[in-house]
Amino acid sequence: MTLAFTYTALPARVVFAEGSSAQLGAEVTRLGCTRPFVIAGARHTLAAKLAAVGIFGDATMHTPVDVTVRALAEVHAANADCLIAIGGGSAIGLAKAIALRTDLPQIVVPTTYAGSEATPILGQTEHGMKTTIRDLRVLPEVIVYDVALSSTLPRALTVTSGLNAMAHAVEALYSPDVNPVITAFAEQSLAALAHALPILVESLDDRDARAEALFGAWTAGTCLGSVGMALHHKLCHTLGGSFDLPHSETHSVVLPYAVAYNAVATDAMARIARAIGAVDAPSGLRALATKLGAPLSLRELGMPETGLDRAAELATAAPYPNPRAIERGPIRELLGKAWAGEWPL
């Protein structure tokens, strides 16, 4: 059979090196900008060192629209000509939301493994519902990966953020848009993260493992930005946006169950298992989460059992591509197992 595929590379500049955050001023100049505005999840120590026209330190999980409105007012008041986001998915998501409304260029400095920095995707929450859009205006122009900044990431967030990144690579392997470039990225990402995360659980300041995990996160984010995602991401957006569950922890819990549901994608399952060194994909992912000390049930995250029916309804309300048909009964069963933390079969 003749190989045939379509792959559209996303335009972005990636600077990956320990200490690379020292180049932020040069990157601002390279964009032709002089008035950067900093977005951070908290008042990050790096943010205070930058020559910026303003700092917004209240970025919030799931990018609530009301927070975006507040931040946007400060950006306008400062007459900013570019954005610098420092932090995890919350800070990067807020910068994207502002870029969508202003078309300001963005430089992002990820300090977790969320992967959002490499995507033209924005998830926003309003009135208890999380919606997702894909728009090149939200794709950052520059990504600065500084391994030194990730070295202070706490153990729990290192684990769940890393498993969140693995979810991007996993779902890329059975996306209808999959192509050989993204398949290679996905397998490389899974192998890097599966190798680095157990090392980091034992030694948080292992710089080689930090670099490997950060590279795995970038390749996973590239997968997320290049092809459509499926059931796993739909479930996590539903649970996070409608039940306010923590983002990376929810990904950590749901991933083995979503993979078990999609076991009909046999080629993807074989690739996942091989990349993480497991006999089968769902059990291998669950065993890895267990080894890393990640949360293993939605119940641990505060999901009310009484909300499972509504979650199943929301997750099946609109059709979306997935290897296996999305049906309310089986999805409700999946959620029930994830809530209880049963072994994914």
Secondary structure, 3 states (H helix, E strand, C coil): CCCCCCCCCCCCEEEECCCHHHHHHHHHHHCCCCCEEEEECCCCHHHHHCCCCEEECCCCCCCEHHHHHHHHHHHHHCCCCEEEEEECHHHHHHHHHHHHHHCCCEEEEECCCCCHHHCCEEEEEECCEEEEEECHHHCCCEEEECHHHHCCCCHHHHHHHHHHHHHHHHHHHCCCCCCHHHHHHHHHHHHHHHHHHHHHHHCCCCHHHHHHHHHHHHHHHHHHHHCCCCHHHHHHHHHHHHHCCCHHHHHHHHHHHHHHHCCCCHHHHHHHHHHHCCCCHHHHHHHHHHHHCCCCCCHHHCCCHHHHHHHHHHHCCCCCCCCCCCCHHHHHHHHHHHHHCCCCC
